[in-house]
Amino acid sequence: MPNLVTPEAARFALIDGAPVLTLLVAPPAEAGEWSLFNRATMLVVDGPGDEGFVLPRLAADVPAGWDEAVIHHAGAEIRFGPEPNAPNVFARSLG
């Protein structure tokens, strides 16, 4: 079952034109294959097994060009924590 992430616990960024989502959550137990469902009102990051996160986007601070970058890169990098060496995965876009 996906965990709800509040907009305060998520940071959207474009780094060198690539979409990066930093989630201020504990890192997942396994890396595996991840997917991203990106819409104007919500975002779902789905991982292997029961790993996953749901984020309402209406109150999130999403930079201009985020959606286009997700399309262009066919997904986004997901970081689990704010540290530069935080665990990360690439979530392939589902739409």
C-alpha positions in Angstrom: 0.0 0.0 0.0 1.5 3.4 -1.0 2.4 5.8 1.8 1.0 9.3 1.7 3.7 12.0 1.5 2.7 15.6 2.4 3.8 18.4 0.1 6.1 19.6 2.9 8.0 16.3 2.7 8.7 16.5 -1.0 11.1 18.7 -3.0 10.7 19.0 -6.8 13.7 20.2 -8.8 15.1 20.4 -12.2 18.8 19.6 -12.1 20.6 20.2 -15.4 17.1 19.9 -17.0 16.4 16.5 -15.4 13.5 16.1 -13.1 14.4 15.1 -9.5 12.0 14.5 -6.7 13.4 14.4 -3.2 11.2 12.6 -0.6 11.9 13.2 3.0 11.1 9.6 4.0 13.0 6.6 5.1 14.7 4.9 2.1 12.9 1.8 0.7 14.1 -1.7 1.6 14.9 -2.6 -2.0 15.8 -0.7 -5.1 14.1 -2.8 -7.7 12.1 -1.3 -10.6 10.2 1.9 -9.9 7.5 3.7 -11.9 6.1 7.2 -11.9 2.5 8.3 -12.5 2.7 12.1 -12.9 -0.4 14.2 -13.1 -1.3 17.8 -12.3 -3.2 16.9 -9.1 -1.2 14.0 -7.8 2.0 12.0 -8.2 2.4 8.3 -7.6 5.9 6.7 -7.2 5.4 2.9 -7.3 8.1 0.5 -6.3 8.6 -3.2 -6.0 6.2 -5.1 -3.7 4.4 -2.8 -1.3 6.9 0.1 -1.7 5.3 3.3 -3.0 4.4 6.9 -2.3 1.4 9.1 -3.2 1.8 12.8 -3.2 -1.0 15.4 -3.7 0.5 18.1 -6.0 -2.0 20.9 -5.6 -0.1 22.4 -2.7 3.4 21.3 -3.8 6.0 23.7 -5.1 6.6 22.3 -8.6 9.0 24.2 -10.8 8.0 25.4 -14.3 9.0 22.8 -16.8 8.8 19.8 -14.4 6.1 17.9 -16.4 7.8 18.5 -19.7 11.1 17.2 -18.2 9.4 14.1 -17.0 8.1 13.4 -20.5 11.5 14.2 -22.1 13.5 12.0 -19.7 10.8 9.3 -19.6 10.7 9.5 -15.8 12.4 11.1 -12.9 15.1 10.5 -10.3 13.7 9.9 -6.9 16.0 10.7 -3.9 15.2 9.4 -0.4 16.5 12.1 1.8 18.1 15.5 1.4 21.7 14.5 1.7 23.9 14.5 -1.4 24.6 10.8 -1.0 21.0 9.8 -0.3 19.8 6.6 -1.9 18.1 7.2 -5.2 16.2 5.3 -8.0 15.0 6.2 -11.4 11.2 5.9 -11.7 10.1 5.2 -15.3 7.1 7.3 -16.4 3.9 5.5 -17.0 2.2 8.2 -18.9 
